[in-house]
Amino acid sequence: MRAVLVLCFIFWGSHIYSQNKETLYDFNDLPQSLMLNPGAKVGFKKHIGIPFLSQIHLNAGFRGASLFDVFGDDGRDINEKIETTLNTLTSNDYVTLTQQLEIANFGWESKRNEDVYFSAGIYQELDVIGFFPKDFAVLAYQGNRDFINVPFRFSTINASGELLMVYHFGYNKRVNKKFTFGARAKLYSSIIHARSARNTGTFTTVETPQGRNIYQHIVSNADVELRTSGYASLRDLEEETGSDQVKNAVNKLIGRALLGGNLGVGVDVGFTHNINDQLSVTGSVNDLGVVFYTNDVETYRARGNYIFEGFETPIQFSGEESQNFIDELEEAIPLDTLSNTYVNMRPMKLNGSIRYSFNQYDDGRCYYCIEGEDPPYLDAVGFQVFTQFRPNRPQYAASLFYYKRLFHFLRTKVTYTVDDFSPYNLGFLVSTHINKFNFYLSANNVFEYTNLAKARGASVQLGFNIIM
């Protein structure tokens, strides 16, 4: 039983993306690069993403361990592997998954000013992260016998998740040949949200003055909270019959997606600065915003102190003594259900890059380049950095990249990234441009695709556009 509990802790949140898109960032041949840097250079007059197909993105990662560490056929006993993995993991390790689906994405050059490019669209996003609750995983698997006077901290319980729709409108301005600036306004419509963070308090076992094997188990200054939005009304649907339950749940979710959920506002800003014809730097801030949770809100909060004595905790699966203990515990540390509104920051992301271009294309023709400018360079190398702010601590990544325009219709980018999941993350992006039709495919951590059980992170994205 305890092994099952610890496996649940180890793969905490495994059904739930780090948002780093290192292959797509600063890939200016694609309109999706404007979603990462609204100040990216634009080399086309207009674009239309194929609805529901212009960007499909999935990224999952587990920092600290992999499925192979526990279930790999290496001759060791599974209990030994669980304990080794448990000792290796820390409360800074986490599981994360993000999925994005573009519903619509389109853009056009301003008729009044050819240096201005507008873009707009809608996308759906799921973003969940769960940090490893090290203290209570140890308590569940090893018990407290070897941890006398060692506090188990409730602060290691830290997770959040949200499903939402994002409506956006972007403005891109080529100020001059050297500098491009952009901004994107966003309206968030949250469908469902849950977050447990900034919990406090400890559980400690101490030896009492009465002698050996007489202990006090102390819950001290416990304050554990779970905020939810959009969950309570779905839970209430459990009383309905099967078909009505599904129909009403779908209607609720669609209504929230269509601006009927808890709303928020945000902004992306970015720039591209050409130091000279071949050297450029970029930077962007994404999802600088908040969501206001005012509807269908429930917060579950347990606060208090409790002390019980004995060799073991009196928690049993049945019996009068167990019920008496539970009643006493609930009286000492009551679980309150609140309907207070709350505000939550979006997980802000920072991107930056430096790029050196070379091998200029010059045969008298210019494909997909801005009128009046020099022909494009066929090759580029550079360095990118990424940061995303999370409940417990920020996530970081750094990438080296090589861009190559193989033919007029085929462009590629290869990246080597060091991040929380792997020190040897190799990624690639291939983009085809046949007449006005564009298809792109990207993946990272390609070395680990040969054995996904050993993979600690993987990302795939693809899409179809019409670019003019």
JONORQUI-V826719 format. One record per helix or strand of 2 or more residues. SS is the DSSP state (alpha for helix, beta for strand). FROM is the first residue (numbers start at 1). TO is the last residue. If there is no record, write none. Layout:
ss:from:to
SS:FROM:TO
SS:FROM:TO
This chain:
ss:from:to
alpha:2:10
alpha:33:36
beta:46:49
beta:56:62
alpha:67:71
alpha:78:88
beta:94:109
beta:116:131
alpha:134:142
beta:152:153
alpha:154:156
beta:159:174
beta:179:196
beta:200:207
beta:215:229
alpha:232:239
alpha:242:260
beta:262:274
beta:279:293
beta:297:309
alpha:320:332
beta:335:338
beta:342:345
beta:349:360
beta:377:388
beta:395:407
beta:410:419
beta:425:434
beta:437:444
alpha:446:450
beta:457:467
